[in-house]
Amino acid sequence: MIPFSLDELAALGPGRLDAAPWADEVTGVQIDSRLIDEGDLFFAVGEGADYTRHAFARGAAATLVPVDAFAELAALGSAVRARSSARVVGITGSTGKTSTKDILAAFCRPHASTVAAEGGHNNEIGLPLTLTRIEPETEVVICEMGMRGLGQIAALCAVARPDIGLITSIGPVHLELLGTVERVAEAKAEVVASLPQGGVAVVPDEPLLEPYLRRDDIEIRRFGPENVERFERVEGGCRVAFALGERRLELELPFKARHQAQNAAAALLALEALGLPFPEGRVEVQLSRWRGEESPLAGGGLLINDSYNANPASMRAALEHLAEHEGRRVAVLGEMAELGPTAPEFHREVGALARSLGIELVLPVGELAREYVEDGTVFARSADEAAEKIGDLIGPGDIVLVKGSRAVGLEVVAEALSNAKAGV
């Protein structure tokens, strides 16, 4: 973090700031006292106020118990951002934003000192924390921006002030609050409205976004299926031929899901907007956990752990990827959350897609997930029940996809399958 003096911190908000006797500045920020390093500020969110003594014991320079955690953390993140000349990329979208962030960060790091959002740092707490990781030498900051309703992307952009806005996709997410996909597009387009004069918007070929792309003081760069000219799986990943305007390049990437190539195309356009060189050859990308992780199963099978989250669009991509594998295909599918009154219909559509793709077995998890199947003979009420049942449902050589909304917690199913492989 760019160092901040204690006086500067005190001026950012009304919270209670306490400092170690030796401290005159802070050089990092944590909201978990267990992660404190010497010189850090412990920002006590929620019940964190009970752990200030622990933070000091670990070497914290100061602790801050806020009056309004969101506002004061935003003020701190914004202040750090204001001291940096780094270019900021704001990534949002209905699906693919985390993977696109991971891919773009891998493209940037060989050429620029890069800070990228970690884990689920895409909300009013996570985004400012990303900004507080900016160092004096940082050249690129990649922020991830999630939302649950109108105005939330705009609020995050007011803190991060992105130079480049990237929208990965528009689809039926958060309909419980937003109501329609049209309003999802309106919410995601707030990142475009936030860009400064001369900024760059990287957006999908999506008609619902067009009403929000009429600014003549920014550059609009579009991507779509035509940017991926060839996709083939190879040992250890895939080989992709990209067409980006007049530019052609071929890369090897360490994942095998076809939809990730589209995310990589979007990342390449953002990379170009940053003025950084295109990569060459093989690029190692570390995708965030539970997002299409592939690992072998006992008996020659394969686990595709995509359990972090789910919506109708990401379910389609995951099922299409599963269908491309040879062998008996099994899909452990949890409920898709926040779809509002249309939720049963969306679940039925996903189930119909699985049948049309020839998926041999679907194990629904959760009451809404019953809509995935027609006979209802195989069902689990919870992730724990699914973890108990899955061992009896699969056999040697099976390809198993595990995917559902975060609230379902299907990672326990993936863990059970992995433990069975390891003989635990």
Number of C-alpha atoms within 10 A of each C-alpha: 18 19 17 17 12 18 11 12 20 14 11 15 19 13 19 12 18 17 17 14 8 9 13 15 20 23 19 23 26 21 19 14 25 12 12 22 19 16 22 25 30 33 25 23 20 12 8 17 15 13 16 20 12 14 28 23 12 17 17 27 26 27 29 25 22 20 13 14 19 14 15 21 25 26 18 23 24 21 21 22 25 14 12 19 12 21 17 24 27 29 27 29 26 24 24 21 23 27 22 28 29 22 25 24 24 20 25 26 15 12 14 16 17 22 23 24 23 18 11 14 19 25 20 21 19 22 28 29 23 24 29 25 22 26 21 15 14 18 19 23 27 26 31 27 28 23 22 17 18 17 14 19 25 21 18 28 24 15 21 28 22 25 23 27 28 30 27 25 20 27 20 23 26 21 21 17 15 20 18 18 17 15 19 26 25 20 22 30 27 21 28 30 17 22 22 14 12 12 17 24 27 23 26 20 15 14 10 16 21 12 11 14 15 12 13 9 12 18 16 16 16 17 23 14 14 12 19 19 14 13 18 13 16 13 10 11 16 20 22 22 18 23 18 19 9 5 8 11 14 18 18 21 22 18 23 21 22 19 16 19 26 23 24 24 25 27 27 25 23 25 20 12 18 17 9 16 13 15 17 11 10 14 14 13 16 13 18 16 13 18 18 24 17 17 12 15 22 18 11 11 19 21 21 23 23 24 27 20 22 25 24 20 17 19 24 17 16 23 23 18 17 23 20 12 12 10 14 19 23 25 21 25 31 33 27 25 20 19 22 15 11 14 20 17 13 18 25 18 16 22 25 16 17 24 16 10 14 14 18 14 18 21 24 27 27 21 13 17 25 25 22 27 21 11 9 13 8 15 20 22 16 17 24 17 15 24 20 14 17 19 13 8 11 17 16 13 17 22 23 25 25 24 34 28 20 16 14 24 19 28 21 18 24 25 13 19 24 17 13 13 15 10 8 8
